[in-house]
Amino acid sequence: MKNILFKFLSILSLMCIFNTYSTHAQWLENDKVVASNRMADDNFGSDIKTNGDFMVVGSPQHDTAGLSDSGAAYVYQRTGSSWTQIQILSASDATANDLFGYSVSISEFGDQIVIGAPGQDTDENGQAFMSNSGAAYIFERSGLNSWAQVKKIVAVDKLGTSFRQIGTNFGNDVDVSSEKIIVGARFESNLSAEPNIINSGAAYIFHRLSTSGGSWFMQKRLLASDGKANDSFGWSVAIHSLKA
């Protein structure tokens, strides 16, 4: 579990001063945001992403609907120099200890928000229980300033081949860009190697197919070419266009 030192988030803006010979930049705090329904030990601010006009803040130990550490994420909109909370996101199948909001991401234009829940235990249909196998949730813009869950993704490809394992923490980090999503699974073991490589880690790329009604499918499972035990490959992930 991440060691969170602060349960608040200070928003910084960039003020640039130019002169003839050089450029100077000074960062000034202009706002502070907290959750409208904050509770003790929520770990609000465990992960934060912004695209400039919108910001998503994770709160993985928030007790959504009374479920301990089920988690939540908060969407804020910028107006001038101020940020206003406009929506609270939670998983449609939230259970205790999911840690929904442990990782968050928002696309460049704000059309998709992805939230990781590394403590989730079931597959995309809420079945096949595997403790802490993890999941990620895709929300798509459903109105001017609202997002609705459209998909729960796990380590299963479009042919139904499952790479899910107990304790892999799929969703420990996520990123979304240009209708592609990458999800880390830092404690996944490479069971196809001989001998097995324990906790070497993996990452998964998902792609949105317009030919399938805009559905999301797993496109690629990534492993390190020199993976070793306890590498935790996928601890942090990023994707932009065709690079990950």
C-alpha positions as CSV (number, residue, x, y, z in Angstrom):
1,M,0.0,0.0,0.0
2,K,1.3,3.4,-0.8
3,N,2.6,5.5,2.1
4,I,0.6,8.6,1.8
5,L,1.9,11.6,3.7
6,F,-0.8,14.1,3.0
7,K,-4.6,13.8,2.8
8,F,-5.0,17.0,0.9
9,L,-3.8,18.4,-2.5
10,S,-2.5,21.8,-3.2
11,I,-3.0,22.9,-6.8
12,L,-0.1,24.9,-8.4
13,S,-0.3,27.2,-11.4
14,L,2.6,28.4,-13.5
15,M,3.3,32.2,-13.8
16,C,5.9,33.0,-16.4
17,I,7.9,36.2,-16.5
18,F,9.8,37.0,-19.7
19,N,12.6,39.4,-20.3
20,T,14.9,40.1,-23.2
21,Y,17.6,37.5,-22.4
22,S,16.0,34.7,-20.3
23,T,12.8,33.0,-19.2
24,H,11.9,32.7,-15.5
25,A,9.2,30.6,-14.0
26,Q,7.7,30.7,-10.5
27,W,5.2,28.2,-9.2
28,L,2.5,29.7,-6.9
29,E,-0.2,27.9,-4.9
30,N,-3.6,29.2,-5.9
31,D,-6.0,26.6,-4.7
32,K,-6.4,23.6,-2.3
33,V,-9.0,20.8,-2.9
34,V,-10.4,18.2,-0.5
35,A,-13.1,15.7,-1.0
36,S,-16.7,16.8,-0.3
37,N,-17.3,13.6,1.6
38,R,-13.9,13.2,3.2
39,M,-13.3,10.7,6.0
40,A,-10.3,9.9,8.2
41,D,-7.6,7.8,6.4
42,D,-9.1,8.1,2.9
43,N,-5.6,8.7,1.4
44,F,-7.1,11.4,-0.8
45,G,-4.4,12.4,-3.3
46,S,-2.7,9.0,-3.6
47,D,-2.7,9.6,-7.4
48,I,-3.5,12.7,-9.4
49,K,-3.8,13.4,-13.2
50,T,-4.9,16.5,-15.1
51,N,-5.3,17.4,-18.7
52,G,-5.3,21.1,-17.9
53,D,-9.0,21.8,-17.5
54,F,-10.0,18.7,-15.6
55,M,-8.3,16.8,-12.8
56,V,-8.8,13.4,-11.3
57,V,-7.8,12.6,-7.7
58,G,-7.7,9.1,-6.3
59,S,-8.9,8.2,-2.8
60,P,-8.3,4.5,-2.5
61,Q,-9.2,4.0,1.1
62,H,-12.5,5.9,1.0
63,D,-15.3,3.8,2.4
64,T,-17.8,4.0,-0.5
65,A,-21.2,2.9,0.6
66,G,-19.8,1.8,3.9
67,L,-17.4,-0.7,2.3
68,S,-14.0,-0.4,4.0
69,D,-11.2,0.8,1.7
70,S,-13.4,0.2,-1.4
71,G,-12.1,3.6,-2.8
72,A,-13.3,6.5,-4.9
73,A,-12.0,9.1,-7.3
74,Y,-12.9,12.7,-7.6
75,V,-13.2,14.9,-10.8
76,Y,-12.5,18.6,-10.6
77,Q,-13.0,21.3,-13.2
78,R,-10.9,24.4,-13.5
79,T,-12.6,27.8,-13.8
80,G,-10.0,30.5,-13.9
81,S,-7.6,29.7,-11.1
82,S,-10.1,27.8,-9.0
83,W,-11.0,24.1,-9.1
84,T,-14.4,22.8,-8.4
85,Q,-15.5,19.2,-7.6
86,I,-18.0,18.1,-10.2
87,Q,-18.3,14.3,-9.8
88,I,-17.4,11.4,-7.6
89,L,-16.5,8.1,-9.3
90,S,-16.9,4.6,-7.8
91,A,-16.9,1.1,-9.2
92,S,-20.2,-0.4,-10.1
93,D,-19.2,-3.6,-8.3
94,A,-17.4,-2.1,-5.4
95,T,-16.3,-4.4,-2.6
96,A,-14.2,-3.9,0.6
97,N,-10.5,-3.5,0.1
98,D,-10.7,-2.9,-3.7
99,L,-8.5,0.3,-3.4
100,F,-10.3,1.9,-6.4
101,G,-8.5,5.1,-7.0
102,Y,-5.0,3.8,-6.2
103,S,-4.2,4.9,-9.8
104,V,-6.0,7.4,-12.0
105,S,-5.7,8.8,-15.5
106,I,-7.6,11.1,-17.8
107,S,-7.2,11.4,-21.6
108,E,-5.9,14.5,-23.4
109,F,-9.4,15.8,-24.3
110,G,-11.1,14.4,-21.2
111,D,-13.2,11.8,-23.0
112,Q,-11.9,8.9,-21.0
113,I,-11.0,8.4,-17.3
114,V,-9.4,5.2,-16.2
115,I,-9.2,4.2,-12.5
116,G,-7.1,1.3,-11.1
117,A,-8.4,-1.0,-8.3
118,P,-5.5,-3.4,-7.6
119,G,-7.3,-4.9,-4.6
120,Q,-10.3,-6.1,-6.8
121,D,-10.9,-9.8,-6.7
122,T,-13.2,-10.7,-9.7
123,D,-13.2,-10.7,-13.5
124,E,-15.0,-8.3,-15.8
125,N,-18.3,-10.2,-15.1
126,G,-17.8,-10.2,-11.3
127,Q,-16.9,-13.9,-11.2
128,A,-13.8,-16.1,-11.0
129,F,-12.7,-14.9,-7.6
130,M,-8.9,-14.4,-7.3
131,S,-7.8,-12.3,-4.3
132,N,-6.1,-9.0,-5.2
133,S,-5.9,-10.0,-8.9
134,G,-6.9,-6.4,-9.6
135,A,-9.0,-4.5,-12.2
136,A,-9.3,-1.2,-13.9
137,Y,-12.4,0.7,-14.8
138,I,-13.1,2.8,-17.9
139,F,-15.4,5.8,-17.7
140,E,-16.4,7.8,-20.8
141,R,-17.8,11.2,-21.1
142,S,-21.6,10.9,-21.0
143,G,-22.4,14.6,-20.9
144,L,-20.8,18.0,-20.8
145,N,-19.2,17.4,-17.4
146,S,-20.1,13.9,-16.4
147,W,-18.5,10.4,-17.0
148,A,-20.2,7.0,-16.8
149,Q,-18.5,3.6,-16.4
150,V,-18.5,1.7,-19.6
151,K,-16.1,-1.2,-19.0
152,K,-14.3,-3.1,-16.3
153,I,-11.0,-4.6,-17.6
154,V,-8.8,-7.4,-16.3
155,A,-5.9,-9.4,-17.6
156,V,-8.0,-11.3,-20.2
157,D,-7.5,-10.9,-24.0
158,K,-10.3,-10.6,-26.6
159,L,-10.2,-14.4,-27.2
160,G,-10.9,-15.1,-23.6
161,T,-7.4,-16.2,-22.6
162,S,-6.9,-15.2,-19.0
163,F,-3.6,-14.1,-17.5
164,R,-5.2,-13.3,-14.1
165,Q,-3.3,-14.5,-11.0
166,I,-3.8,-14.2,-7.3
167,G,-2.1,-11.1,-5.9
168,T,-0.9,-9.5,-9.1
169,N,-2.3,-6.1,-8.3
170,F,-3.4,-5.4,-11.9
171,G,-4.3,-1.7,-11.9
172,N,-1.5,-0.6,-9.6
173,D,-0.8,2.1,-12.3
174,V,-2.8,3.2,-15.3
175,D,-2.5,5.6,-18.2
176,V,-4.7,6.5,-21.1
177,S,-3.9,8.3,-24.4
178,S,-5.4,8.4,-27.9
179,E,-7.9,5.6,-27.2
180,K,-5.2,3.3,-25.8
181,I,-4.8,2.3,-22.2
182,I,-1.9,0.7,-20.4
183,V,-2.3,-1.1,-17.0
184,G,0.5,-2.3,-14.8
185,A,0.4,-5.7,-12.9
186,R,3.5,-5.4,-10.8
187,F,3.3,-8.7,-9.0
188,E,2.4,-10.9,-11.9
189,S,4.6,-14.0,-12.3
190,N,5.8,-15.3,-15.6
191,L,4.4,-18.9,-15.4
192,S,5.3,-19.7,-19.0
193,A,9.0,-19.5,-18.1
194,E,10.8,-22.6,-16.8
195,P,11.4,-22.2,-14.0
196,N,8.6,-19.8,-13.2
197,I,9.7,-16.2,-12.7
198,I,7.9,-15.0,-9.5
199,N,6.7,-11.4,-9.2
200,S,8.5,-10.3,-12.4
201,G,5.6,-8.1,-13.4
202,A,3.7,-7.3,-16.6
203,A,1.8,-4.5,-18.3
204,Y,-1.2,-4.7,-20.6
205,I,-2.3,-2.5,-23.5
206,F,-6.0,-2.1,-24.3
207,H,-7.3,-0.5,-27.5
208,R,-10.7,1.0,-28.3
209,L,-12.1,-0.5,-31.5
210,S,-14.5,1.6,-33.5
211,T,-15.4,-1.4,-35.6
212,S,-16.8,-3.1,-32.5
213,G,-19.1,-0.3,-31.3
214,G,-16.3,1.4,-29.4
215,S,-15.6,-1.5,-27.2
216,W,-12.2,-1.9,-25.4
217,F,-10.1,-5.0,-25.9
218,M,-6.7,-6.2,-24.7
219,Q,-4.2,-5.7,-27.5
220,K,-0.9,-6.7,-26.0
221,R,0.7,-8.2,-22.9
222,L,4.1,-6.7,-22.2
223,L,6.9,-8.5,-20.4
224,A,10.5,-7.5,-19.9
225,S,12.9,-9.4,-22.2
226,D,15.3,-9.9,-19.2
227,G,12.6,-10.3,-16.5
228,K,13.8,-11.6,-13.2
229,A,12.0,-12.5,-9.9
230,N,10.7,-9.5,-8.0
231,D,11.4,-7.0,-10.7
232,S,7.9,-5.6,-10.4
233,F,7.8,-4.6,-14.1
234,G,4.7,-2.5,-14.5
235,W,5.0,-0.7,-11.2
236,S,4.7,2.5,-13.1
237,V,3.4,2.8,-16.7
238,A,2.8,5.5,-19.3
239,I,1.5,5.5,-22.9
240,H,1.5,8.1,-25.6
241,S,0.3,7.4,-29.2
242,L,2.3,4.3,-30.3
243,K,4.9,4.4,-27.4
244,A,4.6,2.8,-24.0
